[in-house]
Amino acid sequence: MFFNSLTFAIFLPIVFVLYWFVFSKTKTAQNAFLVVVSYYFYSCWDWRFLFLLLFSTFLCYYTGIQIEKNTQERSRKFWFWISIIFNLGFLAIFKYYNFFAFSFSEALNNIGIHSSPLLLNVILPVGISFYTFHGLSYVIDIYYKRIQSEKDVIDYALFVSYFPLLVAGPIERATHLLPEIKLKRNFDYEKAKEGVYQIIWGLVKKVVIADTCATYANAIFDNYTSMNSFSLVLGAVYFAFQIYGDFSGYSDMALGMSKLFGLDLLRNFNYPYFSRDIAEFWRRWHISLSSWFRDYLYIPLGGSRGSKIKQVRNVFIIFVVSGFWHGANWTFLAWGFMNAMYFLPSLLLGTNRTNMETAELHWDFNSIKVFFSMLATFALTCLAWIFFRANSIQIAFDYIGNIFTNGNFTSQFLQNQRYSHELLLLVLAFVLVEWTSRYKIEPISGKYSWLKMTLCLLAIIALGTYADYKEFIYFQF
């Protein structure tokens, strides 16, 4: 059940009406209803994996109580590691076992030892990386006594399985979401209106921008050997907007839906393509994952303390692990490694926290520097996205190599495809709208909101019937 599907367009209003008109009397009724709805939503993907979600939920719920209840450090560590090992174990089996088995077998074959890997015939449970990280952060916070364990199983189950964030985040923290869940929510018209605006803008990002760009990005990447340099550059740019519109669009819809139910989720994107360096980009892109790795991996490793060598080590670990989190493929590791290399100059020069405020452009020399800094950061990001999008390391290198060798920068692809020029204008218009709205959550609210909402809905209806790419990219992670 996709957020951008007709089925979900029927599902969400029904849940909204029942939530506020039938189950709104008590906090327990609200939460129990949302848990049932979330389990139904997840079972629509594959009901068999619902049992895995239930097991992960009750494992963290029970071990969290045991960690808090036991006073002896040995017992606390036992329950802590039980939760960590089982959660990461399931993630490793479903997401990484076949990758490691095949890679190990291939390495043996390369040195002359014939090997046939024993592979598992399993599919990746949707959302497993996200709800596993929800549970891990909860157990880790209890172990280090940052929070108390949750005794209400319904409240905890909702924290893990809440349907707007279940399959593609944002990755929530118990310290943030559980206190909200434990309070009865009363309908807030202004918050609900904000939610509707954010849902609609999320749909614009997904249907109008991401799905349309995907049609052209796929055509270029699938035929990269016959494309000239300009077309290949265009393909990388289209994919950059595809993945941004796709993932940030999902996050906007998730945050908007939550406002309809009186809950506030963590912001996951903050106009990342207006960043002036890679450090700023990672403060604005997939914020919930970046902050998760910062708090639960980077800082425990020593963070920015210690020698420069240790700081560099920590940066490479966090970026490579982040890349591997996205998928079991060497391309994701390469993507993470490239971003670590991009980040390195800022770390060594101590400039990784210089661009903390939102970028501004004026008619002065400094603005020229800001503009080209944003342009350079975007170009580096697009180069790394090629590895993220390619099916193999070799294809990524061939794609990049062809940019410099496949002829001149003529508009080959624009001339051979319908609506190519219109798409460039559409992307440019999208960038301008985002730029003028970069201090807001979304651009619809404010003056003439009814007109802006009407235009957005017309664009969704018009382009939603043309684009043929529907599935959210991050569902595979």
N, C-alpha and C positions, 0 to 999 in steps of 0.2 A: 504494500500500500504506500505509494509515493505521495509526498506532500503536494506534488503538482499534478495529481491524478483526479479524475472525476469522482472516483470512489472516496477519496479523502475529503473532497469538497462536500460530500454528503455526510461523511463520518464526523467531521469536526463540529458542524452546527448541532448535530444530535447530541454529541458529548457535552457541548456548551450548555444547551438547554437543560439537559438532565442534571448537570452539575449544579447549576444555579437555582433550578426550580424544584428539584426532587431531593438532592443530596446535600443541600447547603445548610442544614440545621446545626450540624456539629462538625468539628474538625475531623473526627474519626470517620464520619460518613463521607465527607469530601475525599479524604485520603484513600479509604477503602474503595470507593468508586473509581478513582484515578488508577489505583493499582490494577483492578479488574480490566479497565479499559486498556491500560498499558500492556497487560499480558495478552489481551485479544489482539492488539495492534501488532505485537511481536509475533504471535502465532500465525498471523497472516503471511509472514515471510516463509516460515517453516516451523510448524508446531512442534517438531521433534526437538528443536534446539531450545524450546521453552524450558525443558527440564534442566538444561545446562545453566540457563539464567537463574532458575530457582535454586539450583545447587550452589552456585556462586554467591547468591544472596544470603542463603541460610548459613553457608560456611563463614562468611565475614561477620554476619550478625552474631553467631554463636562464639566464634573465636574472639571477637571484640569484647564480649561479656567476660569470657574466661581470662583474657589478658588483664582486664581491669580488676577482676575479683581476686586473682592470685597475687599475693604479696611477695612471694619468693621469685627472684629474678630468673631462676632456672625454669620455673613453670611458665612465667610470662614469655620467655624466649621460645619455649616449646610451642605454645599456642600461636605465637607470632609467626614462627617459621612454618607451621602447619598451613596457615592461611596463605603465606607468600608462595610456598612450594606448590600447593594445589592450584592456586590461581594462575601463576606463571606456567605451571606444568600444562594445564589445559590450553593456554594460549600457545605454548610451544608446540604441542601436538597438532593442533588444528591449523596453525598458521605457518609454522616453521619446520616441522619435521621433514616433509617431502623435500623442501629446499636444501636442508643440510644433508639428507640422505643422497639426493641426486648429485650435489656438489662434491661430496666425499667420494662417491663412485666415479665421477668424472675425473677427479684428481688422480685416483688410482689407475684409471685407464690411460691417462696421459703419461704415466711413468711405466706403462707396460704390464700392469696387473689388471687382468680382466675382472670386472665386477658388475653385477646386476643389482641395482638398489631395490630394497624392499619398500615400496611406496604404499601409502595409505589412500584408499579410495574414499576420501571425505571432502566435503565442501566447507568453506570457511563460514562459520556462524556469523550472521550479520551483527555488527555492533560489538563483537566480543572484545576488541581492543579498548573500546570506550567504557563498557560497564566493568571490565576487569580493573581498569585504572581508577574508577570510582571506588571500588572495594578496597584496592590496595592503599589508596590515600587515607581512607577511613581507618583501616587497621594500623597503619603506620602512625597516624595522629594519636590513636589511643595508646599505642605502645610508648610513645614519647610524652604521654600525658598532656597533650595539647587539648584534647577533648575527652569527654566521658562517653562511654559506650551507650548506644541507643537501646532502650529496653522494649520499646513498642515496635513489634515486628512489622506492623503495617506501615508505620512511618519510615522505617529503614528500607522496606521493600519498595516504597515509592521513591525514595532517594536514588536507589539503584536503577529502577525500571521505568521512571517517568517518561512517557512515550515521546514527547517532543525532542528529548535529547538522547534517547536510548540507542539509536542506531548510528548517529554521526555527531554526537556531542552538542554543545560544548562539554568538556570534561569538568564536572562539578566537584566541589569540595564539600565535605560534611560540615565544615565550619561555616559555610555560606548558606547551603540549601536546607540542611536539616532544621535550623532555627525557624526558617520560613514555613516549612512543612508542619511544624509542631504548633503553629498558630492557626486559628480559624480564619478563613478569608471571607471578607465581605466585598460585594461587587463594587467596583470603582469604575464609573463610566469613563473618566478621563484616561485611566490606565488602559481600559479596554480599547478605547479609540486609538491610543498610541500603538497598541498591539495590532490592530487592524492595519494601520499605516505600515508598520514594519513587516507584516505578512505580505502585503501587496508589493512592497519594494523588494522583498526577498524573491517573490515570484518573478518580478521584472528581471532581477539579476539572473535567475535560473532559466526562465523560459525565453526571455527576449535576448539576453546577452550570452549566457553559457551555452544553451542548446543551439543557438544560431552559429556562434563561433565554432562549436564542436563539429558542425557539418563540414566546414571548410578546413579546420585543423586536421580532422581525420583524413580528408581527401589529400591533403598535402603530405602528412606523415606516411600514409599508406603508399604514396607514389613518389617518395622523396628522391628516388634515383633519376627521375625524369624531370624534376623541377629545377628551375634556374635559381640563382642566388636570392633574388628578391622574393620569390615565392617561398623559399625555405625560411627566410627571415619572417615573412608574413605568417607562416605556419606556427612559428615559435611564439609570436605576439598573440595570435588567435588563441593558442593553447593557454597562454598566461591569463587572458581574460576569461577563457572557458573555466579554468579551475578556480579562479577568483569568484566569478559569478556563481558557479556551481556550489562551492563550499560556503562562501559568505552568505549566499542566498539561502542555503539551508539553515545556517545559524540565525539569520534574521527571522526566518519563519518560526524557528524553534523559540526564540526569545519573544516574538510577537504572540504566539499561541499561549505561552506561559503567562503573559500579561492578561490574557483573556481569563485565566484561571486564578489570577491574583498572586502569581509567583514571579520573581525576578531572577533570571539566570545570568551567569557571568557573560560579559561581552567577549566575543571571540575574534572580531576583526575591527580594526580602526583605520580604514583607508590606507592599507599597507603600500600601495603603489605610489604614494606621495612621500615615501621615505627618502631621506638624503644619504643614508648609508645602510649597510646590512644589519648593523646592530639595531637601528631604529626599525628596520623592516621586521625583525623578529620580535620586537615589542608590539608590533601592530598586526602580525599575521598569526592565525591559530593561537591566540593569546593563552587560551586555557591549557593547551599542550605545552607551549613554551614555558609557562609558569610552573606547570607540573614537573617538568624535567629540571627546572631551576631549583625548586624547593625540595624535591625528593631524590635528586641525583647529583646535580651540580654542586649545591651547597654542602651536602654530606661528603662529597669528594674533596672538599676544601675550598671550592668556589674560586674567588679572586684573591684568596689569602695564599701566603707562601711564595715560593720563587716563581719566576716567569715560566720556567719549564713546567712546573706543576699546573700553572694556570692554562698554558697551552694544551697540556695533556687533558685537563678537565673539559676544555672547549671542544677538542676533537672527540672525546668520549660522548659528550652530550649531543653533538650534531650527528655523529655516526649512528648512535642509538636511536635518535629521532628519525633518521632516514630509514633505519631497519624497522622501526615501529610501523611505518607506512606500508611495508610489504616485504615479502620474502623474495627479493630479487636484487642482484648486484647493482642494478640501476639506481635503486633507492639509497644504497650505501654510497654510491658515487655522488648522488645528489647531496647527501648529508656531508660528505667529505668536501665537496666544492664550497658549500656554505661555510664550513669551518675555515677553509682557506680564505674566503671572502672576509670573515670576521677577524681573522688573525691580525691584520694591520691596525685595526681599531683597538684591539686588546694590547698590542705591544706599545702603541703610541699613547695609550690611555685616553682615547677619544670615543670609547664605546658608549658613553653616556652624555655626549655633547648635544645631541639633537633630541631633547626631551619634550620640547614644545611643538605644537602643530606648525607646519611650514607656512610661510607667507611669501607672497610675491608682490613687489612694488616696482615702480619705474626707477630702479637704481642699480648700481654695479653689483651689490651684494645679491640682489634677486637673480641676476644672471648666473652667479655662482650656485645659488640654490637650485635654479632650474636645471642646470647641467648636472648637478649632484643627483637630483631625482632621476634624470634621464639615464645617467650612468648606472645607478642602482637598479633601475628597471631593466636595463640591458643585461647586466650581470645575472639578474634573477631569471630572465628569459633564457639565457644560456644554460643555467642550471635546470630549468624546467624541461629542456630537451632530454636530459637524462631521465627525469621523472616520467616523461611521456613515452620514451622509446621502449621497445620490447627487450632490448639487450644493450650491453655496453658497446658492442661493435656497431650496432645500428646508430647509436647516439654519436659515436665518433665519425661514422660515415656521413651522417646528416650534417654535422658541423663542418667536416671537411668539404662537403659539396657546396656549402655556402660560399667558400672561397675559390671553388674551382668550376662550378657549374654555370659558367657564362656570366654575362653582364646583368646589371640590375634593371632589367626591363619588366614591364607589367604583364608577364606571361600568364600568370594565374588569374589576374584580374580580367584579362581579355577572354579567357576560356570558360569562365564560370559566370552564371547568372547572378545578379544582385551583389557582385563583389564590391563594386564601388559604393553601393548603398550600405553594405555592412561596415565599411571603413568609416563612413559618415555616422553610422549608428554608434560605433565604438567611441568615436570622437565626442559625440553628444553625451554619451554615458560618462566619459571622463570629465567633461565640463560640468555636468550635473553633480557628480561626486565632489569635484573640487569646490564648487560653490556651497556645498552642504557639509563640508568636512568637520564642522563643529557640531553637527547634529547627528542623532542616531540614524535618521533617514531623511530624505529630501522632501517628503510629501507634506508633512505637518507645516503649520505656519500659514502665511497668506495664500489665499486661493487653493487651499488644500483640496476642496471638492473638484476643482478643475484639474489639478495635478493627478488626483486619484482616478479621475475619468480617463485622462490620457494614458495612464499606466495600464488600466484595465483594457483599453482599446488595443494597446500594444501587445498585451498578453494574449488577447483573443486573436489578433491578426497574425502574430509571429508564432504563436503556440501551435497553430495548425500547419505551419511550414516546416519547422525544425523537427527532425526525426530522432533526436538523441534525448532520451528521457531519464535514464537512471542517474542518480547522484554518484559522482566519482568516489566520494569518501565512504560509500556503503561497502566497498571492497576492503576497507581497512578496519 
